Amino acid sequence: MDGIDVLVSEVGPRDGLQSIAPVMPTAAKLDWIAALVAAGVREIEVGSFVPARLLPQLADTGEVVRAVRHRHPGLHVAVLVPNAKGAEAAIAAGADKITLPLSASETHSLRNLRRTHEEVLEEVQRIAGLLGACPEGTRPAFEGALSTAFGCTLEGEVPEAKVVALAERLVALGCDEVGLSDTTGYANPAQVKRLVRAVQAAIGPERLSGLHLHNTRGLGLANVVAGLEVGITTFDASQGGLGGCPFAPGASGNIVTEDLVFMLEAMGLRTGIDPERLMAARAVLKAALPGEPLYGFTPDAGLPLGFRRAA
Ligand code: ZN
């Protein structure tokens, strides 16, 4: 990655907004994204190509993708797709990266997507076919994201062998890379290292570079450090900790971007993101979502006296 050591992938406009009822107007989303880009954020998951009736908050995803591609040519524009139909829309809009979630827990998959593992894997194959037909230079990257990889609220423990086997299937069917998601906030640092190593051994370390961690039980940043120690270089986070289904009052669901950037930069790892300008983006978000709780310790405490970014 040019000029940075760790890629912080902002998922607020998708994962964050998804769980919020008041629909954020497209113009406000674009202002927020512009402020994030101005702070140095290089990758943003801007929406999800799901039917508008299921998720009115993200009904403008196509419009958002087209607008940000035009306004921020250097930005890596990521989107979530639940199936091949969504992937088709994502390709048409010009997304740089499409992520298809596959729940490692089949019970969770049936409950949330109403699909068995095999049915989701068929969609993966269809999407790989669509991508194969893209003209040279226009093909988006394709990630299979294994949600509930560290445990499931319905099934409890998810066997590591199952996660490894699904990662192998995703790659065999055409995913460029596999991500692991701690959807439920069950992960601990020892488990993060163990599971990342097991999946890397099966599919190659270059095919597992990203983690989506939650802070539900306060272990989000500890799990990031564990990920760093086993070679992970991309971490999802959400500005103000928006979204990610927080279960406990006072705890964010998603990792807070502001805290993650502070930690990484303080550790000497370059993110390309300016913490001060990230606060300016937070102010834009706060103004657009009045009354919505925003989380984060660093925004409240401020940066330490004499703080310097990684050089
Ligand atoms: Zn999340």
Boltz pocket constraint, residues with backbone or C-beta under 6 A from the ligand:
constraints:
  - pocket:
      binder: B
      contacts: [[A, 15], [A, 183], [A, 212], [A, 213], [A, 214], [A, 243], [A, 244], [A, 253], [A, 254]]
      max_distance: 6.0
